[in-house]
Amino acid sequence: MAIKLSKDACMRAINYSNDAREQLMTNISIMDNNVNSQFSGLQDPSYQRYLELSEQMQGMLKQIGGKMDSISQYCQSVIRWIDDYSGS
């Protein structure tokens, strides 16, 4: 079975990963703003713990966003490889 690489498939993957990363970062910001606006000034220990866990979750989501950047970079390198070896 042969693997067929195409610039078009790579470009679609780049676009999908960029769009997903942007949506993820937007949603993280919206969630953070909504929670903070609802509980601003609250000093309850349970809320403080929630904030700590929320920060950890946001960190993990940002790592996922970084992985999406890695996908885009990898696809760019595949496109360069295709160009180099196809003489384009």
HUHU-V150400 format. One record per residue. RES is the residue in one small letter. SS is DSSP state (H for helix, E for strand, - for the rest). PSI is psi in radians with two decimals (* if undefined). D_LAST is the distance of its C-alpha to the last C-alpha in whole Angstrom. Layout:
<<RES/SS/PSI/D_LAST> <RES/SS/PSI/D_LAST>>
This chain:
<<m/-/2.21/25> <a/-/2.51/22> <i/-/2.21/20> <k/-/2.07/17> <l/-/2.46/14> <s/-/2.58/13> <k/H/-0.63/11> <d/H/-0.78/14> <a/H/-0.70/17> <c/H/-0.73/16> <m/H/-0.68/16> <r/H/-0.74/19> <a/H/-0.71/20> <i/H/-0.83/20> <n/H/-0.76/22> <y/H/-0.78/24> <s/H/-0.66/25> <n/H/-0.78/25> <d/H/-0.77/27> <a/H/-0.73/30> <r/H/-0.78/30> <e/H/-0.76/31> <q/H/-0.74/33> <l/H/-0.83/35> <m/H/-0.66/35> <t/H/-0.79/37> <n/H/-0.62/39> <i/H/-0.80/40> <s/H/-0.77/41> <i/H/-0.82/43> <m/H/-0.80/45> <d/H/-0.81/46> <n/H/-0.72/47> <n/H/-0.80/49> <v/H/-0.81/51> <n/H/-0.67/52> <s/H/-0.54/53> <q/H/-0.54/55> <f/H/0.34/57> <s/-/2.35/57> <g/-/-0.18/60> <l/-/2.28/61> <q/-/0.25/62> <d/-/2.36/62> <p/H/-0.60/61> <s/H/-0.71/60> <y/H/-0.68/57> <q/H/-0.73/57> <r/H/-0.71/56> <y/H/-0.76/53> <l/H/-0.72/52> <e/H/-0.82/51> <l/H/-0.64/50> <s/H/-0.71/48> <e/H/-0.70/46> <q/H/-0.76/45> <m/H/-0.75/44> <q/H/-0.65/42> <g/H/-0.74/40> <m/H/-0.71/39> <l/H/-0.64/37> <k/H/-0.57/36> <q/H/-0.69/35> <i/H/-0.74/33> <g/H/-0.69/31> <g/H/-0.66/30> <k/H/-0.63/29> <m/H/-0.64/27> <d/H/-0.70/25> <s/H/-0.66/24> <i/H/-0.79/23> <s/H/-0.77/20> <q/H/-0.72/20> <y/H/-0.77/19> <c/H/-0.64/17> <q/H/-0.71/15> <s/H/-0.60/14> <v/H/-0.73/13> <i/H/-0.77/10> <r/H/-0.70/9> <w/H/-0.78/10> <i/H/-0.78/8> <d/H/-0.76/5> <d/H/-0.72/7> <y/H/-0.09/8> <s/H/-0.08/6> <g/-/0.32/4> <s/-/*/0>>
